[in-house]
Amino acid sequence: MSHKVDWHGVYPALPTQFHDDFTLDLPSTQKHVEAMLEEGVHGLIMLGTIGENCSLSLDEKVKVLKATKEVCGDQVPLLNGIAEFTTANACETARAAAAAGVDGFMVMPGMVYNSDRRETVNHFRTVAGATDLPIMCYNNPPVYRVDLTPEMFEDLADVENIVCIKEAAGDTRRITDLFNKLGDRYIIFSGLDDVALESIMLGCAGWISGLVDAFPKENRLMWDAAEAKDWERGVEIYRWYMDLLHFDSVPKLVQYVKLACAEMGYGTETVRAPRMPLVGEEREAALKIIHKAAANRPT
């Protein structure tokens, strides 16, 4: 059955690359995917927030997924982010992405409208019913306003292909609450870079990361230290990494991550409007953090 998955480790949420005229740059996107695979990531998330999901048409999303599948094949699980305004559109996206060859989905609540418990549970249940592929539910209440509570996951426990929770509330107490209430029913991933180490320590099996896109080697060092329960080494790397990891929890995270990637030789800063690249003092402050980190990286 599809619900028996072995999702674990670091899954980069990769950016989508664009040409200067804002059309898709598939070769550059593929090149970044290749670089991440060479550095030993354990899975791939395409078209999440950092992939500018909401700025692409469904046709473009399918093109990005097919181009990614060409590169990764069956080496690692390929998950597609689903962030749609309506449940019907989320189901349509899931079907189109499945046809493009993805291995599973990272599903967000319905965008814009702030659904209640009954509506939220119905959204995830309905999307899960539109596919037999496994699903990771993405909880990020600071950004998407809907909080996927442990009680909602109790409501969804009978849905076999909902297998994983990406927890990005930023409150690590939630991870222990999930384990206490739900046991091992769901695989739990850390979903926010600047609470990653403590989340892994509390039992998260994986980490959906943004800054791995720019610093894959160092990211892997921290993951490996955590896997080995070498917390002293993990904390040492985490302290080096933290100023960068804070980029993941700001409203302009896409621009920050793309800037870091561009500085480290992966792709460009180009984003689609309404987003625009960082300028002025904001950009200078970000560059200072990136360059300082690059100059003092752990070995």
N, C-alpha and C positions, 0 to 999 in steps of 0.2 A: 504493500500500500504506500501511497505517496507520503503519508504522514510520518513514516519512519525516515527521518533525515538526520544527518550528522553535521549540523551547522555548528561551527566553532571557529575561534581564532579571529584574526583581523580581516574585516571586509571594508575596503575603501568605498566611500560614497564618492564616485568619480564625477568631475565636471564634464560638461558637454563643451567641446571646442567649436568656436565659430570663426568664419572668415571675417575680414574687415567689413564686409557688407552684411554681416549678421546671418549669412546662410550657414548651414551645418558644415563643419570641417571634420568629416568622418575619418580621413587618414590621420589627422592629429589626435583625434579621440582614441583611435586604435593604438597609436604609438604610446599614448599614456597608459592605456590598459596593458600593453605589452611590458612596459617598464615596471608596472606594479606586480605583474605575474613573475617577472624575473627576480624581483626582490622577495618573493615568497609569501604574498598575501594568500589568505585561505578561501576567499570568495570575493565576489564583485557585486556592488550595488550600482546600477545605472539608473539615471533619471530620478534620483532623490531630490532633495532641496538643492544640494550643490550642483546637481545635473540640470538645474533650471527647468524641472518637470513642467511647471505651469506656464512656461514660456514657449513650449513646443506644441505643434499640432500632433494629432494622433499619427498621421503619416510620417512625420519626422521622428517621432518616438520609435516607431517600428524600424525605421532606417538605422537609428542609433543602436538598437538592440541586435539587429541582424549583423551590423558591422562589428559589434562586440563579440557576438557568438563566433564569427569567422576567426577571431583572434584567440578566444579562450577555449573554444570547443567544449570538451567535457573535463578539462583540467580541474576546474573549481566550480562551485555553484554560482550561477548568474541570476541575481534577483533584480526585478524591475520595480521601481517605486511607482505607486499608484496614488496620485493626489488630484482628485477631481471634485467638482462642485456638487455633482449629483451621484447617487448610488448607481443609477443606470449607466452613466458615463464610466464609472469605475469598473463596472462589469464588462462594458464594451472594450475598455483598455486592457483588462485582464485577458479577454479572449484573443485580442489582436497580438498581445505580447506573447501569449502561449504559442500562437501560431508562428511567431518569430523565433521560437526556440529557447525561451527562458526556462529556468529550473524552479522558479518560485517568485513570490511577490513580497514587497514591503508595502503594506497598505496603511494609508493615513485615514483619519476620519474625513468625512465630507468637509471640503474647504468652505470657508466664509461663515456658513450657518453654524451656530453653536448648539449642537444637538444634545438632548438629554439622554439619560441612561437607556431608556427603551429604544430611542431612535438610533443611538450609537451602536448598540448591540445588533439592531436590525441591519444597519449598514454593513457591518463586518460579516454577519451571517449571510447576507444576500450576496456579497462579493465572493465569499467562500463557496457559495452554491453555484457560482458561474464558472468555476474551474475545479479540476481535481488536483491542481498543483498546490504545494504547501505554501502557507502564508505566515508572514511575520507581521504582527500588528505594531504600529509605530505610535508610541505615546510621547507627545511633546507638548504638554499643556501651555508652557510659556509662549510657544509660537502659534499653535493651532487652536488654543483656547479650550478644546475638549479634553477632559482628563479621562483616560482609560483606567478606571479604578480596578483593584483586585476583585471587587464584586462583579464588575462587568465581565471579567475573565472567568469568574465562576459561571455566569450566565452562558458563556460561549464554550464551556468545557466539553460539551457534547459534539462540537463541530470538529471532526477528526483532522481536517486539513489546516486548521489554525494551530500551528505548532510552536510558535515563537513570539516572544514579546521583545520589542526594542524599547527599552526604558530610558527616556531622555527628559524626565521631569526635573532633573538636577538635584533631586532630594534622594540621597542614597538610602534613607529609611524605607523607601518604597520597595527596594529590592528584597529586603528581609521580610517585609509584609507579604510580598508575592510568594516567596518560598513558604512562609508559615501558613498561608491560606491555601495554596495550590500545590504544595509539594513539588513533585517533578513533572507535573502535567505539561508545563511549557518549558522550552529552552528560553533562557533569558539572556539577552544581549545588552551591553552598555551602549547607550546611544548618544552620549554627550562627552566630548573629548576631555573637558576639564574636571570630570569626576570619574574618569576611566579606571584609574588604578584601584581606587577604593571599591568600585563596582566589581572589578574582577576578583578582588580579595573577598567580597561578599558572596561570590558564587556565580557571577556571570560567565557563561561559556564562551562568549565572544564579544567583539567590540566593533561597532560600525564607526569608522573614523573618517574625519575630514582632513586632518593635517597629515595623515599618512600619505596623502596625495603629493605632498611636497617633501616629506621627510620619511620615506619608507624604511630606510635602514634603521634609523634611530627608533622609529615606531616599533619595528620588529624586535629590537633589543629590549625595549620595555616589556613587550608582550612575553618574550622568552623568559625574562627575569620573573615576571608575575607567574607564568606557568610553572617555573621551577620553585615557586614560593620563596624566591630570594628577594624579600621585601626591601631590604636595605639598598640593594642595587636598583630595584624598581623605583624606589623613592628618589634616589640620586638622579636617575634619568628623568623622572617626572618633574623634578624641580628645574632641571635644565629646560624642559619642554613646555612648562606651564604657560609662559607668556604667549607662546604660539597657540597652545590649546585653547586659551581664552577666545581666540578668533572664532571658534566654533559656536560660541554662545552669544554672539552679537547679531543684531538685525541684518547687518551687511556681511554675514559670514561668507556668502558666495563670492563677493568681491575680494574679501580678505584671503580666502583660500586660493582663489585664482591668481591673486597677486603673489602669494607665497610660491605657488607652483611655477609661475612664470619666472620668478627670481631664481628658482632652483633648476630651471631648464626644462620644465614640463608645460608646454602649451602657452597660451597668451591670457591676458587679463580681460579680453573682450567678453562682455555680458550683453544680454538683450534688455532693452528698456521694458519696464520702468527702471530697472537697475542701470547704473552707470559706474564705470571704474572709479576707484578712490582718487581724490585729488587733494592738493594742498597739504595742510598740517596733518590731516587724517592719514594721508598716504605716507608722508614722511615718518610719522610715528610708527606705522606698520612696518615700513622698510627697515627702520632702526632695529625693531624686534627681530625681524627675519635675518638681517645681516649679522646681528650679535649671536643669534642661535647658530647660524651656519659657521661662524668663526670659532665657536666653543663647543662643537658637537661632541657627544660622548663617543668613546671608541669601543 
